[in-house]
């Protein structure tokens, strides 16, 4: 197996997002590209990553290769990768070769990790909104000031994010054509801000983010570009 990423900046941002939530997982190099899917230890969230083979300047994978890695260790190396990045597997190690004004090599041990595949294809959502990433981040950052969870609501042609603390509150409203690109269905649910905040590492990669959810039901946030897709499934916080 040998794959080459000409500019690893976007890939690094995706791994940085994953590392905020998941500490280890299995990367699969398939005939179609790179895939990753894993839940966090608390099973509150799951992250899905897909990098199509067309995103690599070279992609040589004859048979599917599964590579279990420590995510923070991988990120530490990627932060040092400012040039062309080559990934290969040899002797139970992942080798990362960075080529710029010099050639530098790093290795990571391949871990034997029991895969826990989240049931991401089984979820059905009653509401969907495609909203400006800036608007979505504003709603998260505003809510963080007053509470540790945010209520997200879709109704008619309005998208709302609101939070209430012991003495203060905040509310963001965005309408179709004004920060909202697409909106359908109705739903209302509460989600933990700390996970949403961590996922903004990924939402910064795109102009618009897709949010699908149902009332008191998990949410799916999709960040999609031609060269990479990264999603988070997040469990709701149900208040008694």
Secondary structure as the mmCIF struct_conf table of DSSP 4:
data_model
#
loop_
_struct_conf.conf_type_id
_struct_conf.id
_struct_conf.beg_label_comp_id
_struct_conf.beg_label_asym_id
_struct_conf.beg_label_seq_id
_struct_conf.end_label_comp_id
_struct_conf.end_label_asym_id
_struct_conf.end_label_seq_id
STRN STRN1 UNK A 2 UNK A 5
BEND BEND1 UNK A 6 UNK A 6
TURN_TY1_P TURN_TY1_P1 UNK A 8 UNK A 8
HELX_RH_AL_P HELX_RH_AL_P1 UNK A 9 UNK A 21
BEND BEND2 UNK A 23 UNK A 23
STRN STRN2 UNK A 24 UNK A 29
BEND BEND3 UNK A 31 UNK A 32
STRN STRN3 UNK A 33 UNK A 39
TURN_TY1_P TURN_TY1_P2 UNK A 41 UNK A 42
BEND BEND4 UNK A 43 UNK A 44
STRN STRN4 UNK A 45 UNK A 52
HELX_RH_3T_P HELX_RH_3T_P1 UNK A 53 UNK A 55
BEND BEND5 UNK A 56 UNK A 57
STRN STRN5 UNK A 58 UNK A 60
BEND BEND6 UNK A 62 UNK A 63
STRN STRN6 UNK A 65 UNK A 70
HELX_RH_AL_P HELX_RH_AL_P2 UNK A 71 UNK A 78
TURN_TY1_P TURN_TY1_P3 UNK A 79 UNK A 80
BEND BEND7 UNK A 83 UNK A 83
STRN STRN7 UNK A 84 UNK A 90
TURN_TY1_P TURN_TY1_P4 UNK A 91 UNK A 92
STRN STRN8 UNK A 93 UNK A 99
BEND BEND8 UNK A 100 UNK A 102
STRN STRN9 UNK A 103 UNK A 109
HELX_LH_PP_P HELX_LH_PP_P1 UNK A 110 UNK A 111
TURN_TY1_P TURN_TY1_P5 UNK A 120 UNK A 121
BEND BEND9 UNK A 122 UNK A 122
BEND BEND10 UNK A 126 UNK A 126
STRN STRN10 UNK A 127 UNK A 132
HELX_RH_AL_P HELX_RH_AL_P3 UNK A 133 UNK A 146
BEND BEND11 UNK A 148 UNK A 148
STRN STRN11 UNK A 149 UNK A 155
TURN_TY1_P TURN_TY1_P6 UNK A 156 UNK A 157
STRN STRN12 UNK A 158 UNK A 164
BEND BEND12 UNK A 166 UNK A 167
STRN STRN13 UNK A 169 UNK A 176
TURN_TY1_P TURN_TY1_P7 UNK A 177 UNK A 177
STRN STRN14 UNK A 178 UNK A 178
STRN STRN15 UNK A 179 UNK A 185
STRN STRN16 UNK A 187 UNK A 192
HELX_RH_AL_P HELX_RH_AL_P4 UNK A 193 UNK A 203
TURN_TY1_P TURN_TY1_P8 UNK A 204 UNK A 205
BEND BEND13 UNK A 206 UNK A 207
STRN STRN17 UNK A 208 UNK A 213
TURN_TY1_P TURN_TY1_P9 UNK A 215 UNK A 216
BEND BEND14 UNK A 217 UNK A 217
STRN STRN18 UNK A 219 UNK A 224
BEND BEND15 UNK A 226 UNK A 227
STRN STRN19 UNK A 229 UNK A 234
#
